[in-house]
Amino acid sequence: MLNKDIFLLEDAICNPLKYFNRPEDVVADSDLSKSEKLKILESWKDICQKIEIADSEGMRQGTEDLFCTLITRQGIIDLIGKISH
């Protein structure tokens, strides 16, 4: 991330794809605390879950849809588990 400015952090939590290419990039970011990483990954997981639900209802959105099919929600859950311990 560019810096730990609170506004950038809040935006990264709401829009992780704007700042990170992969969930692993969140984990690797040395500027983020463990708590900040968990918040961003939880948000990313929630986004993927919403997209999966929309997809199952035939309502695909756009580029985030494709990304969440490549990076499964379970993969993000696994990363959260690694950080939490």
N, C-alpha and C positions, 0 to 999 in steps of 0.2 A: 504494500500500500504506500501511497505517497507520503503520508505522515499520519499521526494519531489525532488529527483535528477531529473534534467531536462530531462535526457535521459530516465529514467524510465517513467516519465510523458508522453513524446512523444510516447514511445512504448505502454503505456497503452491507449493512445488515438487511436493509430492505431490498437492495438490488445487487446481490453478490456477483451476478454475471457481468455487471458493469466494471468490476474491479479485478475479478479473478477468472482465469480460463478454466480451471479445474478445482474441485474441492481440495485436492492435495496442495494446491498453491496457497490456500488459506492456512493449512497446517504448517507449511514451510515458511510462512511470513514471520520473520523474527521481530517485527515491529508490533505485533499483536500479542496481547496477553492470552492466557489459556481461556479465560472467561469470554474475551472478545471473539476468539476463534470459535468457541462453542455457540455463541449467539449467531454468528454468520452461518455456520454449518446447519444449525437448527432451522434458520430461515430458509436456507437453500433446500433442505429436506422438505419443508412445508410447501415450497413452491413446486417441487417435483411431485409431491403428493396431489396438489391441486390440479396439476397438469395431467397426471394419470387419471384422476377422476373425470376431468373434462374430456380426455381422450376416450374413456370408456363410455361416455355419453355422446360421442361423436362431435365434440366441439373443440377441435384442435385450434391452437392460437397462432403459433409462428415459430421463430427460431429457438425460443426457450423449449418448445416441445421436443424438437430434435435433440437438443442437448440433454434433456432429462431422460430420453430414451437411451442415450449412450452412457450416461452416468446414472446408475440406478439409485433409487432412494436407499436401498440396502447398503450400497457402497458408502454413502454419506453416513449412515448409521454406524457402520464399522469404524469410520474415521472418528466420529464423535466418541465412540467407546474407547478408542486408543488414547485420545486426548484426555478423557475423563479419569483415566487411571494413572 
